[in-house]
Amino acid sequence: MAFDSRIHAAYLEEGPEASELSEAELRELDHAEPSPVMLFFQRLGRRIMFLLKLTIFLGLVGAYPVSIFLSHRIDDSDIAFANGQNWAYAADGVAITKIARELEGGGWAADKPNWHPQARLTAMPAWQEATADGLAEFTRLVANAAGTDGKPDEDLEAASRLLQGLPGEDMRPRLTAAAEALNRFDNRAGRKLVKLPDTRTMLVSELRLFSGWAEVDQDDLSTQINQEPTGWPASKKDIQVFYAAKARAHIALQMLLAARSSDPDLAGDAGLRAALDRAEAAWTRAARIRPLVVSNQKGDGAFMSNHLAALGFFLHDAETASQDLAALLEAPAEPAKEDVAQLDAGAALVQ
């Protein structure tokens, strides 16, 4: 192929090469200034990229603490049964609903892997563990009362064992099986295949159990209050003891509300109604104490309160009110007093 002489001409038409520029033209290029508009967009682009990188960094750093905060879900509201749910034994419905709340709400914290945000929580695991243990004790109490031939009810006894957690074992399967056992007992009770314990007698036993919880929790709270502070505003142990006591108080309150709904005759006696109202009010104060951050500071502090001391005071009232109600339920009924004037009048007529 012959050399095309037009190639050199095409290069020349595009303009002179840099080596062909004069010294004066090069000096003019050195002193040339960029367009202000281009400088503005250049600075704007750099700032946008910086803010984007900063946002991504802060998001990665702050996402985990935010997830920990959002994972902390403690539901201490009253138990409300769904429409159409009719329980033969209301306490069963309370226990099953509380189990479902923990499993389907935030989930069981102790079952989470170490990297999960809930694995870093303190209050929620203490609340859930005390809830399961408290329901296990309550279920065992009912199992002994509803048993036959001196043996506890099989379904309730199985539920009690399943509710009592084992170290290193996931709780979700155990709690699901416990709820199924409680539901089987309620179905049997609905078909009159099991003899339910007397409501008044059972309520007395429940009140004794709740009083024992309050007494033990007061001792634990007092122990933490009197120890040297190891954390500010409260140590991990302080938080665990606080929420464990709160969880048991919530169980006691919900079971008292279930007992009231199961025995409308309790409202017929003015004395019993007043004592039951006092017990419910006392347990409500203990179950509904909701500090944003648990504090176990000295009582003479100017700002920080002592939530452990406040809960201990509420539990003392709940213990006293429960014992008073139990004593009132155990007291024999007074015989009806006859009108002396009517007796005298009747005797005069006979004479």
C-alpha positions in Angstrom: 0.0 0.0 0.0 1.3 3.4 -1.0 1.9 6.0 1.7 -1.0 8.4 2.0 0.3 12.0 2.0 -2.9 13.3 3.3 -2.3 12.0 6.8 0.2 14.7 7.7 -2.1 17.3 6.3 -4.9 16.0 8.6 -2.7 16.4 11.6 -1.8 19.9 10.7 -5.5 20.9 10.4 -6.1 19.9 14.0 -3.8 22.6 15.2 -0.2 23.1 16.0 1.6 20.7 18.4 2.6 21.8 21.9 6.2 21.9 20.9 5.4 24.5 18.2 3.8 27.0 20.7 5.8 30.1 21.4 7.2 31.1 24.7 4.7 34.0 25.1 1.8 31.6 24.5 3.1 29.2 27.1 3.3 32.0 29.7 -0.3 32.9 29.0 -1.4 29.3 29.6 0.5 29.3 33.0 -1.5 32.4 34.2 -4.8 31.2 32.9 -7.5 30.8 35.7 -10.2 28.0 35.7 -13.8 28.9 35.3 -15.6 29.9 38.7 -18.5 27.7 37.8 -16.3 24.7 37.4 -14.5 25.5 40.7 -17.9 25.6 42.5 -19.1 22.3 41.1 -15.7 20.8 42.0 -15.9 21.9 45.6 -19.6 20.8 45.8 -18.7 17.3 44.5 -15.9 16.9 47.1 -18.2 17.9 49.9 -20.9 15.6 48.7 -18.5 12.7 48.6 -17.1 13.6 52.1 -20.6 13.7 53.6 -21.5 10.4 51.9 -18.5 8.7 53.2 -19.1 10.2 56.7 -22.7 9.0 56.7 -21.7 5.5 55.7 -19.1 5.4 58.4 -21.4 6.7 61.1 -24.1 4.3 59.9 -21.9 1.3 60.2 -20.6 2.4 63.6 -24.0 3.4 65.1 -26.2 0.7 63.6 -25.2 -1.9 66.2 -25.9 0.3 69.3 -29.2 1.4 67.7 -30.1 -2.3 67.1 -29.4 -3.0 70.7 -31.7 -0.2 71.9 -34.5 -1.3 69.5 -34.1 -5.0 70.6 -35.0 -4.1 74.2 -38.7 -4.8 74.3 -40.4 -5.4 77.7 -44.1 -5.7 77.6 -45.6 -5.1 81.0 -49.2 -4.2 79.8 -52.2 -6.2 81.0 -53.0 -9.5 79.4 -55.9 -9.1 76.9 -57.3 -12.2 75.4 -58.1 -12.2 71.7 -61.7 -12.1 70.6 -63.2 -15.5 70.6 -60.8 -17.0 73.2 -62.7 -18.6 76.0 -60.4 -20.3 78.6 -61.8 -22.9 80.9 -59.1 -21.9 83.4 -58.2 -18.3 83.0 -54.7 -18.7 84.5 -53.8 -21.0 81.6 -54.7 -18.3 79.1 -52.5 -15.8 81.0 -49.5 -18.2 81.0 -49.9 -19.0 77.3 -50.3 -15.4 76.3 -47.2 -14.4 78.2 -45.2 -17.1 76.5 -46.4 -16.0 73.1 -45.6 -12.4 73.9 -42.0 -13.2 74.6 -41.5 -15.6 71.7 -43.3 -13.6 69.0 -42.4 -10.2 70.3 -38.7 -9.5 70.6 -37.8 -13.1 70.7 -36.0 -15.1 73.5 -32.8 -13.1 74.1 -30.8 -16.0 75.6 -31.3 -18.1 72.4 -29.5 -15.4 70.2 -26.0 -15.9 69.0 -23.2 -13.8 70.5 -23.1 -11.4 67.6 -26.8 -10.6 67.8 -27.7 -7.2 69.4 -30.0 -8.9 72.0 -27.0 -10.9 73.2 -25.7 -7.6 74.7 -28.8 -6.9 76.7 -29.1 -7.2 80.5 -32.7 -6.3 81.5 -34.6 -8.3 78.9 -32.9 -11.7 79.6 -33.4 -11.2 83.3 -37.1 -10.4 82.7 -37.6 -13.4 80.5 -35.8 -15.9 82.7 -37.8 -14.7 85.8 -41.0 -14.9 83.8 -40.3 -18.5 82.8 -39.3 -19.5 86.4 -42.3 -17.7 87.9 -44.7 -19.4 85.5 -43.1 -22.7 86.3 -43.7 -22.3 90.0 -47.2 -21.2 89.5 -48.0 -24.1 87.1 -46.5 -26.5 89.6 -48.8 -25.1 92.3 -51.9 -25.6 90.1 -50.7 -29.1 89.0 -50.7 -30.2 92.6 -54.1 -28.7 93.3 -55.7 -30.2 90.2 -54.1 -33.6 90.5 -55.9 -36.8 91.4 -55.0 -39.7 93.7 -52.3 -37.5 95.3 -50.5 -37.1 91.9 -50.1 -33.8 90.1 -51.8 -33.3 86.8 -49.6 -34.7 84.1 -50.0 -31.9 81.5 -49.3 -29.2 84.1 -46.4 -31.0 85.6 -44.9 -31.4 82.1 -45.4 -27.7 81.5 -43.8 -26.8 84.7 -40.7 -28.9 83.9 -40.5 -27.4 80.4 -40.7 -23.8 81.7 -37.8 -24.4 83.9 -34.9 -23.7 81.6 -31.7 -25.8 81.3 -28.3 -24.2 80.8 -27.1 -24.3 77.2 -30.5 -25.4 75.8 -32.7 -23.2 73.6 -35.8 -22.1 75.3 -38.1 -21.6 72.2 -38.8 -25.4 71.7 -39.3 -25.8 75.5 -41.7 -22.9 75.8 -43.6 -24.0 72.7 -44.0 -27.4 74.2 -45.0 -25.9 77.6 -47.7 -23.8 75.9 -49.1 -26.9 74.1 -49.2 -28.8 77.5 -51.1 -25.9 79.1 -53.5 -25.8 76.2 -54.1 -29.6 76.5 -55.0 -29.1 80.2 -57.4 -26.3 79.3 -59.1 -28.4 76.7 -59.6 -31.2 79.2 -60.9 -28.7 81.7 -63.4 -27.4 79.1 -64.7 -31.0 78.5 -65.0 -31.6 82.3 -62.3 -34.2 82.2 -60.4 -32.6 85.0 -61.6 -31.3 88.3 -60.5 -27.7 88.7 -59.4 -26.6 92.1 -61.8 -24.4 94.2 -61.4 -20.8 93.2 -61.2 -19.4 96.8 -58.8 -22.1 98.0 -56.6 -21.7 95.0 -56.5 -17.9 95.3 -55.2 -18.3 98.9 -52.4 -20.6 97.7 -51.6 -18.1 94.9 -51.4 -15.2 97.4 -49.1 -17.2 99.6 -46.9 -17.9 96.6 -46.8 -14.2 95.6 -46.1 -13.1 99.1 -43.1 -15.4 99.1 -41.9 -13.9 95.8 -42.1 -10.4 97.2 -40.2 -11.4 100.4 -37.4 -13.0 98.4 -37.2 -10.1 95.9 -37.0 -7.6 98.8 -34.1 -9.4 100.2 -32.3 -9.5 96.8 -33.0 -5.8 96.3 -31.8 -4.9 99.8 -28.6 -6.8 99.2 -27.8 -4.9 96.0 -28.7 -1.5 97.6 -26.4 -2.1 100.6 -23.4 -3.2 98.5 -20.7 -0.9 97.4 -21.6 0.6 94.0 -19.7 -1.1 91.1 -21.4 0.7 88.2 -23.0 4.0 87.4 -25.8 4.5 87.6 -26.3 0.8 88.3 -24.4 -2.4 87.9 -25.3 -5.3 85.7 -26.4 -7.3 88.8 -28.6 -4.4 89.9 -30.4 -4.4 86.6 -30.9 -8.2 86.7 -32.3 -8.2 90.2 -34.6 -5.2 89.4 -36.2 -6.7 86.3 -36.4 -10.2 87.8 -38.5 -8.8 90.6 -40.6 -6.7 88.2 -41.3 -9.8 86.1 -42.6 -11.8 89.0 -44.7 -8.8 90.1 -46.3 -8.7 86.6 -47.2 -12.5 86.8 -48.8 -11.9 90.3 -50.8 -9.0 89.0 -52.1 -10.8 85.9 -53.1 -13.9 87.9 -55.0 -11.8 90.4 -56.9 -10.1 87.6 -57.6 -13.6 86.2 -58.9 -14.8 89.6 -61.2 -11.8 89.9 -62.7 -12.4 86.5 -63.1 -16.2 87.3 -65.0 -15.5 90.5 -67.5 -12.7 90.2 -68.7 -13.4 93.7 -65.6 -11.8 95.1 -67.1 -8.4 94.2 -70.2 -9.3 96.3 -68.4 -9.0 99.6 -67.4 -5.4 100.3 -64.5 -6.4 102.6 -63.1 -8.9 100.1 -63.5 -6.4 97.2 -61.7 -3.7 99.1 -58.8 -6.1 100.1 -58.6 -7.4 96.5 -58.5 -3.8 95.2 -55.6 -3.0 97.6 -53.6 -6.1 96.5 -54.1 -5.3 92.8 -53.1 -1.7 93.3 -49.9 -2.7 95.2 -48.9 -5.3 92.6 -49.7 -2.8 89.8 -47.2 -0.3 91.3 -44.5 -3.0 91.5 -45.2 -4.3 88.0 -45.5 -1.0 86.2 -42.4 0.8 87.5 -40.7 1.9 84.3 -37.4 3.7 84.7 -35.7 4.9 81.5 -32.4 3.9 83.1 -32.2 1.8 86.3 -30.4 3.7 89.0 -29.0 2.4 92.3 -27.6 5.5 93.7 -27.6 6.6 97.3 -30.8 8.0 98.5 -29.3 11.4 99.4 -28.4 12.1 95.7 -29.6 15.4 94.3 -30.7 14.0 90.9 -30.5 10.2 90.6 -33.1 8.2 92.4 -32.8 4.7 93.7 -35.2 2.5 91.7 -34.3 -0.6 93.6 -35.4 1.0 96.8 -38.6 2.2 95.2 -39.4 -1.3 93.9 -38.6 -2.8 97.3 -41.1 -0.4 98.9 -43.8 -1.4 96.4 -43.2 -5.1 97.0 -43.5 -4.6 100.7 -46.9 -3.1 100.2 -47.8 -6.0 97.8 -46.7 -8.6 100.3 -48.7 -7.1 103.1 -51.8 -6.6 101.0 -51.6 -10.2 99.7 -51.3 -11.7 103.2 -54.2 -9.6 104.4 -56.4 -10.8 101.5 -55.3 -14.4 102.1 -56.2 -14.2 105.8 -59.6 -12.6 105.0 -60.3 -15.5 102.5 -59.3 -18.1 105.1 -61.4 -16.6 107.9 -64.5 -18.6 108.7 -67.8 -16.9 107.8 -69.5 -15.3 110.7 -72.9 -16.7 111.5 -75.8 -14.4 110.8 -76.9 -12.4 113.8 -80.6 -12.6 114.7 -82.4 -9.5 115.7 -82.9 -9.7 119.5 -86.0 -7.4 119.3 -87.7 -9.8 116.9 -86.9 -12.7 119.2 -88.4 -10.9 122.2 -91.5 -10.1 120.2 -91.9 -13.7 119.1 -91.5 -14.9 122.7 -94.2 -12.5 123.8 -96.6 -13.8 121.2 -96.0 -17.4 122.3 -96.8 -16.5 125.9 
